[in-house]
Amino acid sequence: MKNEQKQEKITMKKLAIALLLSAAIMMTGCQGDKTGDTPAASKTEEVNQASDELKEKLGDGYILPSEAVTKVLAKKWDVVGTESVYDLKEDGTGTLDGKALTFECGFDEDDNITMGIKMDGEEKEQLYAIEDDTTGYGLKLKSLDGGKDMELFQSDIKRIDISDAQASGLLGTWKDDNENEYTFKKDGTVVIKGSSGKTKGTFGVVKDAEGILKLNLVMEGGSLEYEYTLSEDHTVLELCSPGTDTIHRWTKA
């Protein structure tokens, strides 16, 4: 029982952080597609000041948008295509392959969510615009000062390719109990058809450190993550949101 309560608290914390990040994006209109050799002026202070009104309404549990982004990034990240690893902490410190660094998250006038990374002993900060990748488990870092772009992926999970037997069974169209349809395609896109119309997005499949398979549906404005099991004949898909006991059962259309 205690473990279930602990897991529930962790899940709620992650949900709160995700909501704060979404709020930060909405407040700045961030699109993450305006980059160049000359960084745009920062408006982090402006965004944080605007959020103070929300803090007064929501109480001490509310944190600034820039802090919310920092919390989301506070984990270990593999640099895709290399052996390098970033280990980022909630206090804005971290390491790159064991070398100390500091980082700071914010927003700029070109509607980017930004992250500045400064290695200890170096004067120049490397500034990046941050975007989610199509799986929802990685980040795209686009240099804002003429540096090299990077892609990061969470270190504690393993990406499962759609061609892998553990993921390929998801391809096709599924129906839930409410007659919503979910169509997964080989190119990593998903189309959800419900009573209110169609929604398009992308999806990612990973296996966590405990060997649990997870499916993440990435839509505009947010994502839905499920732990899942697939029947041997690939006709029944059971999904459960991490930290909950509710099982969603989808059947192959």
Residue frames relative to the residue before (quaternion, step in Angstrom):
aa qw qx qy qz dx dy dz
M 1.0000 0.0000 0.0000 0.0000 0.00 0.00 0.00
K 0.6537 0.5131 -0.3121 0.4604 3.57 0.94 -0.89
N 0.6449 0.5180 -0.3245 0.4588 3.59 0.98 -0.84
E 0.6372 0.5224 -0.3287 0.4615 3.60 1.04 -0.79
Q 0.6579 0.5016 -0.3114 0.4675 3.58 0.98 -0.84
K 0.6362 0.5272 -0.3261 0.4593 3.57 1.03 -0.81
Q 0.6633 0.5039 -0.3067 0.4604 3.57 0.96 -0.89
E 0.6276 0.5389 -0.3323 0.4531 3.55 1.06 -0.80
K 0.6482 0.5136 -0.3215 0.4613 3.60 0.98 -0.84
I 0.6395 0.5222 -0.3259 0.4606 3.58 0.99 -0.84
T 0.6591 0.5149 -0.3069 0.4541 3.56 0.94 -0.91
M 0.6607 0.5063 -0.3085 0.4604 3.57 0.96 -0.88
K 0.6234 0.5354 -0.3371 0.4594 3.57 1.08 -0.73
K 0.6548 0.5064 -0.3096 0.4678 3.56 0.97 -0.88
L 0.6408 0.5241 -0.3219 0.4594 3.55 1.04 -0.82
A 0.6456 0.5212 -0.3218 0.4560 3.58 0.96 -0.86
I 0.6493 0.5132 -0.3159 0.4639 3.56 0.98 -0.85
A 0.6499 0.5203 -0.3191 0.4528 3.56 0.96 -0.87
L 0.6495 0.5133 -0.3176 0.4624 3.58 1.00 -0.80
L 0.6407 0.5222 -0.3223 0.4614 3.56 1.02 -0.79
L 0.6439 0.5111 -0.3222 0.4695 3.57 0.98 -0.81
S 0.6392 0.5177 -0.3269 0.4653 3.57 0.99 -0.83
A 0.6398 0.5241 -0.3221 0.4608 3.57 1.02 -0.81
A 0.6371 0.5290 -0.3255 0.4564 3.55 1.01 -0.81
I 0.6471 0.5164 -0.3175 0.4623 3.57 0.97 -0.84
M 0.6697 0.5053 -0.3001 0.4540 3.57 0.93 -0.93
M 0.6535 0.5356 -0.3174 0.4305 3.57 0.98 -0.83
T 0.7627 0.3596 -0.1902 0.5028 3.56 1.07 -0.71
G 0.3815 -0.7253 0.4861 0.3034 3.58 1.24 -0.23
C 0.2077 0.8414 -0.4849 0.1173 3.58 1.14 0.56
Q 0.1026 -0.7845 0.6106 0.0337 3.50 -0.93 0.99
G 0.3179 -0.7995 0.4648 0.2088 3.57 1.19 -0.45
D 0.6332 0.5614 -0.3379 0.4120 3.60 1.13 0.36
K 0.6104 0.5246 -0.3621 0.4702 3.56 1.24 0.26
T 0.2212 0.7824 -0.5460 0.2020 3.55 -0.07 1.27
G 0.0966 0.7924 -0.5985 0.0677 3.53 -1.26 0.38
D 0.7116 -0.4513 0.3214 0.4320 3.54 -1.31 -0.16
T 0.7384 0.3417 -0.2089 0.5425 3.60 1.17 -0.51
P 0.3726 -0.7543 0.4903 0.2275 3.61 -0.46 1.15
A 0.4552 -0.6545 0.5269 0.2948 3.56 -1.10 0.69
A 0.6355 -0.5364 0.3898 0.3956 3.54 -1.25 0.43
S 0.4875 -0.6640 0.4873 0.2898 3.54 -1.08 0.77
K 0.0537 -0.7708 0.6308 0.0714 3.54 -1.17 0.65
T 0.1942 0.8089 -0.5241 0.1822 3.55 1.16 0.69
E 0.6614 0.5113 -0.3133 0.4505 3.58 0.88 -0.93
E 0.6396 0.5343 -0.3202 0.4505 3.58 1.01 -0.85
V 0.6644 0.4962 -0.2972 0.4734 3.58 0.95 -0.90
N 0.6697 0.5048 -0.3014 0.4536 3.58 0.91 -0.90
Q 0.6420 0.5179 -0.3246 0.4629 3.57 1.04 -0.78
A 0.6400 0.5297 -0.3223 0.4539 3.56 1.02 -0.83
S 0.6717 0.5117 -0.2931 0.4484 3.55 1.09 -0.71
D 0.4946 0.6704 -0.4313 0.3462 3.60 1.21 -0.29
E 0.5999 0.5599 -0.3592 0.4445 3.59 1.11 -0.65
L 0.6420 0.5067 -0.3185 0.4792 3.57 1.05 -0.76
K 0.6205 0.5562 -0.3416 0.4346 3.57 1.03 -0.79
E 0.6359 0.5330 -0.3276 0.4519 3.56 1.01 -0.80
K 0.6955 0.4679 -0.2681 0.4749 3.58 1.07 -0.78
L 0.7664 0.4013 -0.1939 0.4626 3.58 0.95 -0.92
G 0.5210 -0.6727 0.3985 0.3424 3.59 1.22 -0.26
D 0.7786 -0.3929 0.2515 0.4198 3.51 -1.38 -0.09
G 0.5806 0.6068 -0.3766 0.3910 3.60 1.18 -0.37
Y 0.5957 0.5745 -0.3554 0.4345 3.57 1.25 -0.34
I 0.1112 -0.7871 0.6032 0.0655 3.58 -1.02 0.81
L 0.6437 -0.5445 0.3775 0.3831 3.55 -1.24 0.50
P 0.6299 -0.5653 0.3783 0.3748 3.60 -1.10 0.67
S 0.6547 0.5115 -0.3252 0.4517 3.61 0.93 -0.83
E 0.6441 0.5050 -0.3134 0.4816 3.58 1.11 -0.73
A 0.6132 0.5544 -0.3462 0.4436 3.58 1.08 -0.73
V 0.6473 0.5062 -0.3171 0.4735 3.57 0.98 -0.85
T 0.6274 0.5422 -0.3309 0.4504 3.59 0.98 -0.84
K 0.6552 0.5146 -0.3111 0.4573 3.58 0.96 -0.85
V 0.6381 0.5285 -0.3253 0.4558 3.57 1.00 -0.80
L 0.7192 0.4528 -0.2457 0.4662 3.58 0.99 -0.84
A 0.5551 0.6464 -0.3821 0.3577 3.60 1.24 -0.33
K 0.5111 0.5706 -0.4861 0.4205 3.55 0.05 1.39
K 0.5869 -0.5499 0.4348 0.4051 3.58 -1.27 -0.10
W 0.0774 -0.7994 0.5958 -0.0017 3.54 -1.00 0.96
D 0.3111 -0.7057 0.6046 0.1994 3.57 -0.99 0.88
V 0.3500 -0.6873 0.5891 0.2411 3.56 -1.08 0.75
V 0.4147 -0.7507 0.4596 0.2308 3.57 -0.39 1.26
G 0.8046 0.2584 -0.2142 0.4899 3.54 -0.91 0.98
T 0.7290 0.3134 -0.2111 0.5708 3.58 1.31 0.05
E 0.5212 -0.6067 0.4875 0.3500 3.57 -1.34 -0.10
S 0.4824 0.7028 -0.4120 0.3218 3.59 1.29 -0.02
V 0.1224 -0.7834 0.6081 0.0393 3.55 -1.21 0.69
Y 0.2192 -0.7308 0.6334 0.1293 3.55 -1.01 0.94
D 0.0848 -0.7573 0.6459 0.0468 3.56 -1.01 0.87
L 0.0344 -0.8435 0.5342 -0.0438 3.57 -0.12 1.33
K 0.2330 -0.7871 0.5635 0.0935 3.58 -1.00 0.92
E 0.6422 -0.5613 0.3708 0.3674 3.56 -1.24 0.51
D 0.6677 0.5048 -0.3145 0.4478 3.61 1.14 -0.46
G 0.6056 -0.5965 0.3474 0.3959 3.60 1.26 0.21
T 0.5898 0.5156 -0.3915 0.4828 3.58 1.24 0.29
G 0.1161 0.7996 -0.5856 0.0644 3.55 -1.29 0.14
T 0.3347 -0.7134 0.5678 0.2381 3.50 -1.33 -0.29
L 0.1726 -0.7058 0.6707 0.1494 3.50 -1.39 0.37
D 0.8158 -0.1456 0.0322 0.5587 3.55 -0.36 1.30
G 0.7483 -0.4124 0.2021 0.4787 3.55 0.99 0.90
K 0.6080 0.5394 -0.3554 0.4616 3.61 1.25 -0.17
A 0.4869 -0.7157 0.4273 0.2612 3.57 -0.77 1.10
L 0.0354 0.7789 -0.6249 0.0395 3.54 -1.18 0.69
T 0.2163 -0.7051 0.6422 0.2090 3.50 -1.41 0.06
F 0.0679 -0.7959 0.5998 0.0469 3.56 -1.17 0.54
E 0.1190 -0.7879 0.6031 0.0356 3.52 -1.19 0.62
C 0.2370 -0.7835 0.5637 0.1111 3.55 -0.89 0.99
G 0.1232 0.7986 -0.5801 0.1026 3.55 -1.13 0.63
F 0.4390 -0.6574 0.5464 0.2768 3.54 -1.29 -0.50
D 0.1638 -0.7970 0.5702 0.1138 3.58 -1.14 0.53
E 0.6876 -0.5189 0.3366 0.3803 3.56 -1.32 0.20
D 0.6242 0.5002 -0.3483 0.4888 3.59 1.28 -0.06
D 0.5404 -0.6723 0.3618 0.3537 3.56 1.30 0.47
N 0.4409 0.6588 -0.4808 0.3747 3.57 1.02 0.82
I 0.3204 -0.6221 0.6603 0.2727 3.53 -1.29 0.50
T 0.1393 -0.8468 0.5128 0.0246 3.59 -0.60 1.11
M 0.0838 -0.7506 0.6490 0.0916 3.50 -1.37 0.36
G 0.1560 -0.7757 0.6074 0.0711 3.53 -0.83 1.04
I 0.1124 -0.7978 0.5917 0.0275 3.58 -0.80 1.06
K 0.0099 -0.7970 0.6034 -0.0242 3.57 -0.84 1.01
M 0.3068 -0.7541 0.5550 0.1707 3.54 -0.64 1.15
D 0.5526 -0.6001 0.4551 0.3569 3.58 -1.04 0.72
G 0.7871 0.2926 -0.2390 0.4875 3.56 -0.95 0.94
E 0.6820 0.4224 -0.2918 0.5209 3.60 1.27 -0.09
E 0.4407 -0.7185 0.4797 0.2438 3.55 -1.01 0.82
K 0.7245 0.4537 -0.2460 0.4568 3.57 0.99 -0.85
E 0.3063 -0.7273 0.5909 0.1677 3.51 -1.05 0.91
Q 0.2989 -0.7217 0.5923 0.1975 3.57 -1.07 0.75
L 0.1531 -0.8228 0.5463 0.0349 3.56 -0.64 1.17
Y 0.0468 -0.8131 0.5796 -0.0287 3.55 -0.87 1.05
A 0.3348 -0.6529 0.6297 0.2553 3.52 -1.37 0.41
I 0.2811 -0.7903 0.5307 0.1215 3.57 -0.91 0.98
E 0.0181 0.7647 -0.6439 0.0172 3.53 -1.05 0.90
D 0.4796 -0.6042 0.5369 0.3417 3.57 -1.21 0.47
D 0.3885 -0.6638 0.5616 0.3050 3.56 -1.21 0.39
T 0.7129 -0.4802 0.2988 0.4146 3.59 -1.27 0.07
T 0.6572 0.5198 -0.3179 0.4436 3.61 1.19 -0.38
G 0.4236 -0.6985 0.4680 0.3370 3.59 1.17 -0.54
Y 0.6696 0.4743 -0.2949 0.4896 3.59 1.29 0.00
G 0.7407 0.3562 -0.2095 0.5297 3.57 1.25 -0.04
L 0.3052 -0.7356 0.5766 0.1822 3.54 -1.36 0.13
K 0.2318 -0.7155 0.6356 0.1743 3.52 -1.24 0.56
L 0.1220 -0.7891 0.6007 0.0404 3.55 -0.76 1.08
K 0.1061 -0.8004 0.5898 0.0187 3.56 -0.51 1.24
S 0.4340 -0.7210 0.4770 0.2536 3.55 -0.67 1.12
L 0.2405 -0.7748 0.5732 0.1156 3.55 -1.02 0.89
D 0.7496 0.3565 -0.2106 0.5163 3.59 1.25 -0.06
G 0.7153 -0.4871 0.2562 0.4307 3.57 1.04 0.76
G 0.5065 0.6571 -0.4204 0.3675 3.57 1.25 0.18
K 0.6669 -0.4968 0.3811 0.4041 3.54 -1.30 -0.30
D 0.4438 -0.6754 0.5216 0.2734 3.57 -0.97 0.89
M 0.1312 -0.7872 0.5985 0.0697 3.57 -1.22 0.52
E 0.1819 -0.7204 0.6470 0.1715 3.50 -1.35 0.32
L 0.1414 -0.7887 0.5956 0.0555 3.57 -0.92 0.95
F 0.0564 -0.7761 0.6270 0.0373 3.56 -1.18 0.63
Q 0.5815 -0.6208 0.3906 0.3520 3.57 -0.92 0.90
S 0.4624 -0.7388 0.4331 0.2297 3.54 -0.79 1.11
D 0.7162 0.4905 -0.2625 0.4215 3.58 1.05 -0.72
I 0.7120 0.3692 -0.2680 0.5339 3.59 1.23 0.22
K 0.3402 -0.7316 0.5584 0.1929 3.55 -1.23 0.53
R 0.3902 -0.7148 0.5317 0.2325 3.54 -0.82 1.02
I 0.2023 -0.7681 0.5982 0.1057 3.57 -0.92 0.95
D 0.3719 -0.7391 0.5193 0.2137 3.58 -0.63 1.14
I 0.5793 -0.6181 0.4064 0.3424 3.57 -1.06 0.74
S 0.6219 0.5393 -0.3459 0.4503 3.60 1.20 -0.39
D 0.5292 0.6302 -0.4013 0.4021 3.59 1.27 -0.32
A 0.5874 -0.6131 0.4029 0.3417 3.57 -1.03 0.81
Q 0.6276 0.5559 -0.3329 0.4316 3.59 1.14 -0.61
A 0.7599 0.3435 -0.1807 0.5215 3.56 1.24 -0.45
S 0.6015 0.6061 -0.3641 0.3719 3.59 1.03 -0.72
G 0.5916 0.5911 -0.3592 0.4143 3.59 1.16 -0.53
L 0.5857 0.5869 -0.3641 0.4241 3.57 1.26 -0.30
L 0.5528 0.6469 -0.3908 0.3510 3.58 1.16 -0.55
G 0.6384 0.4881 -0.3997 0.4409 3.51 -1.03 0.88
T 0.5821 -0.5910 0.4405 0.3434 3.55 -1.30 -0.23
W 0.1133 -0.7901 0.6023 0.0149 3.55 -0.98 1.01
K 0.2034 -0.7623 0.6004 0.1302 3.56 -1.24 0.53
D 0.2752 -0.7392 0.5847 0.1895 3.56 -1.08 0.74
D 0.7467 -0.4184 0.2728 0.4392 3.59 -1.29 -0.02
N 0.6909 0.4548 -0.2717 0.4920 3.58 1.23 -0.41
E 0.5208 -0.6732 0.3755 0.3668 3.56 1.33 0.32
N 0.3693 0.6727 -0.5373 0.3498 3.58 1.12 0.59
E 0.2484 -0.7753 0.5652 0.1334 3.57 -1.05 0.76
Y 0.1240 -0.7724 0.6220 0.0338 3.56 -1.06 0.89
T 0.0534 -0.8137 0.5788 -0.0064 3.58 -0.53 1.17
F 0.1385 -0.7976 0.5863 0.0304 3.56 -0.60 1.23
K 0.1558 -0.8152 0.5562 0.0416 3.56 -0.83 1.04
K 0.6671 -0.5422 0.3527 0.3696 3.56 -1.25 0.54
D 0.6658 0.5146 -0.3057 0.4455 3.59 1.11 -0.60
G 0.5985 -0.6029 0.3538 0.3915 3.61 1.25 0.18
T 0.5646 0.5760 -0.4022 0.4333 3.58 1.21 0.28
V 0.1489 -0.7670 0.6183 0.0855 3.55 -1.27 0.48
V 0.1468 -0.7616 0.6261 0.0793 3.54 -1.11 0.77
I 0.1357 -0.7830 0.6050 0.0492 3.57 -0.78 1.08
K 0.0969 -0.8030 0.5880 0.0071 3.55 -0.71 1.14
G 0.0708 0.8009 -0.5875 0.0914 3.55 -0.67 1.16
S 0.7632 -0.3732 0.2626 0.4575 3.54 -1.30 -0.18
S 0.7088 0.4518 -0.2539 0.4786 3.58 1.17 -0.59
G 0.7302 -0.3962 0.2384 0.5031 3.60 1.26 0.06
K 0.6248 -0.5439 0.4148 0.3763 3.55 -1.29 -0.37
T 0.1027 -0.7566 0.6430 0.0599 3.54 -1.17 0.72
K 0.1751 -0.7951 0.5751 0.0799 3.56 -0.86 0.98
G 0.1187 0.7873 -0.5980 0.0920 3.53 -1.11 0.71
T 0.4638 -0.6285 0.5245 0.3389 3.54 -1.24 -0.53
F 0.1791 -0.7860 0.5781 0.1262 3.57 -1.24 0.17
G 0.1518 -0.7714 0.6120 0.0856 3.51 -1.28 0.49
V 0.1807 -0.7650 0.6099 0.1006 3.55 -1.16 0.67
V 0.0415 0.8007 -0.5938 0.0675 3.57 -0.84 1.00
K 0.2598 -0.7046 0.6253 0.2121 3.53 -1.38 0.13
D 0.3325 -0.7720 0.5061 0.1930 3.58 -0.70 1.05
A 0.7569 -0.4093 0.2648 0.4354 3.57 -1.34 0.06
E 0.6891 0.4590 -0.2725 0.4901 3.58 1.21 -0.47
G 0.5738 -0.6278 0.3592 0.3842 3.57 1.29 0.14
I 0.4768 0.6719 -0.4355 0.3627 3.58 1.27 0.27
L 0.3627 -0.7272 0.5438 0.2094 3.57 -0.87 0.98
K 0.0570 -0.8048 0.5909 0.0008 3.57 -0.95 0.91
L 0.1952 -0.7540 0.6215 0.0846 3.51 -1.15 0.84
N 0.0889 -0.7993 0.5939 0.0203 3.57 -0.82 1.02
L 0.1728 -0.7673 0.6119 0.0832 3.57 -0.75 1.09
V 0.1323 -0.8159 0.5624 0.0251 3.58 -0.55 1.20
M 0.0081 0.8005 -0.5951 0.0710 3.53 -0.53 1.26
E 0.6476 -0.4839 0.3886 0.4420 3.55 -1.26 0.20
G 0.8136 0.2439 -0.1954 0.4903 3.56 -0.75 1.06
G 0.8233 -0.1393 0.0787 0.5446 3.60 1.18 0.00
S 0.2861 -0.7468 0.5732 0.1785 3.54 -1.32 -0.13
L 0.2475 -0.7373 0.6096 0.1535 3.55 -1.33 0.41
E 0.1138 -0.8064 0.5792 0.0364 3.57 -0.72 1.08
Y 0.0307 -0.7931 0.6082 -0.0121 3.54 -1.02 0.90
E 0.3365 -0.6186 0.6519 0.2812 3.50 -1.32 0.45
Y 0.0333 -0.8476 0.5296 -0.0061 3.60 -0.86 0.79
T 0.1222 -0.7347 0.6584 0.1080 3.50 -1.37 0.44
L 0.2234 -0.7787 0.5805 0.0826 3.53 -1.04 0.87
S 0.4635 -0.6816 0.4833 0.2948 3.57 -0.84 0.93
E 0.6651 -0.5398 0.3424 0.3860 3.58 -1.18 0.56
D 0.7296 0.4028 -0.2431 0.4963 3.58 1.04 -0.70
H 0.4410 -0.7436 0.4111 0.2893 3.58 1.36 0.23
T 0.5117 0.6427 -0.4282 0.3765 3.58 1.03 0.76
V 0.7537 0.2721 -0.1700 0.5736 3.58 1.27 -0.29
L 0.0833 -0.7866 0.6117 0.0070 3.53 -0.88 1.04
E 0.1008 -0.7907 0.6026 0.0384 3.58 -0.71 1.08
L 0.0745 -0.8134 0.5764 -0.0222 3.55 -0.79 1.10
C 0.0317 -0.7833 0.6208 -0.0080 3.53 -1.14 0.74
S 0.4099 -0.6906 0.5340 0.2643 3.58 -0.85 0.96
P 0.5513 -0.6359 0.4162 0.3442 3.63 -0.82 0.94
G 0.8049 0.2725 -0.2115 0.4829 3.56 -0.92 0.95
T 0.6974 0.3974 -0.2764 0.5285 3.59 1.28 0.03
D 0.4352 -0.6915 0.5153 0.2587 3.56 -1.33 0.24
T 0.5073 0.6694 -0.4159 0.3487 3.60 1.27 -0.09
I 0.1849 -0.7863 0.5840 0.0800 3.55 -0.80 1.07
H 0.1778 -0.7532 0.6260 0.0961 3.56 -0.90 1.00
R 0.1554 -0.8113 0.5613 0.0520 3.57 -0.77 1.02
W 0.0704 -0.7867 0.6133 -0.0009 3.55 -0.68 1.15
T 0.1771 -0.7756 0.5970 0.1032 3.56 -1.13 0.67
K 0.5622 -0.6119 0.4387 0.3421 3.56 -1.12 0.70
A 0.4014 -0.7289 0.5067 0.2256 3.55 -0.81 1.01
